Amino acid sequence: MITGIDHLQLALPAGKENAMRAFYCDVLGLQEVPKPHELQSRGGFWARAGTLAVHFGIDPDFHPATKAHPGFLDRDLTGLAAKLEQTGHMVTWDTTLPDVARLFTADPVGNRIELIAEG
């Protein structure tokens, strides 16, 4: 029986770790955590968003995920939207669900990201 989620993994092409770190850690606010020594030779990096572990792994046959996506919660979605725009990331607000404040963006390698107002 599944009891929870241990981690989420997002793919990236080789050589894009720094751009992804800048987006996920500097812009979105995830905290990078040490990747186990035994896995470091594979490239990529690990981070955390609250209790959720997010692993960024190199995919030699990378194709951006343009439909499948993580949905991250944020306490100040309007502020985060402004920060995304200030750092050159497109923001698309979605009002399909009238009681849910949310937007979509893409990370530096084209993966779709949903951001949802917490609470």
N, C-alpha and C positions, 0 to 999 in steps of 0.2 A: 504494500500500500504506500502510495506517495504521500509524504507528510509536509512537503514544502519545497521551496526552490533554494538550491545551494548557490547557484550563480547563473548569470546570463553571459553569453559569449557573443561578441560582435567581431566580424571579420574585417580585415584591412589588407591591402597589398603591402609587400615588403617595402621598407624605406619610408613609410608614412607614419611611423610611431610618433615622431615629434609633433606633426600636425594634429594627430588624434589626441595626444596628451594636452596640447594647447586648447583644443576644443572642449574635451570632456572634463579636464581638471581646471583649467584657467577660466573658461567661459561658463560651463555648467556647474562647476564646483565639486565634482567628484574628488576623492582623495586617493592619490596613488598609494598602493601598498606593495611591499616587496613580493616579487614573484619567486617561488621556490627555486633555489639554485639548480636543481635537477631539470627545470623547465626553461631556464633562461636562454639556452642555446637555440630555442625555437623562435625567438624574437617575440614581439608584442609586449604587453604589460598588463598589470592587474590594477584595479581601482575599486573603491567602495562608494556607495551612495546610501548613507544610513546603514541599515543592516544587509543591504543587497550587495553582493560581490559581482563585479562586472569584469570579465576577462576579455582582453583585446588580442586576438590571435591572427597570425599571418596565414593567409590563404594564397597559395601559389597560383590558383585559378580564380582570383577574386572577381566577383561581380557584385556591385552594390545591391543591397536589399532595398528595393524601392516600394514594396508593399508591406512585407513583414517588418515589424519594428517593435522596439521597446517603448513603453509608455511610462515616463518618469513623472513623479509628483514634484511640485515646486511650491514653496510658500509665498513667493512673490513673482507670479507669472508675468505681470506687466513689466516689472523691473528686468526680469530675465529676457523678455522679448526685446526690450530696448537695448540690452547688452548684446544680444545676438545681432541685431541690426547694426549697432555701432562697430561690431567686429566683422561685418561683411557677410553675415549669414541671413539668407532669406527667411522670413517669418510668414506663415500662412495661418491666420486665425480660422478656426472651424466653429461654426455655430449650429451645426446639425443637431446636436444634443443641447436643447435650450437651458438645461440646468448644469451644464458642464463647461467651464471655461478651459479651452484647450487650443493648442496651436501645433503646427507641424513645421519642421525644419529638416535640414540634412546636414550630416557631419561632413568633414572635409573630403571624404572619399565617396560621398553620395548615398550613404545609408540613411533611410528615413527614420526620423526621431519624432515621437509625440511627447509633448509636455503638457501636463494637466495641473490646474490649480488645486492645491491641497485644501481640503475642507470645504 
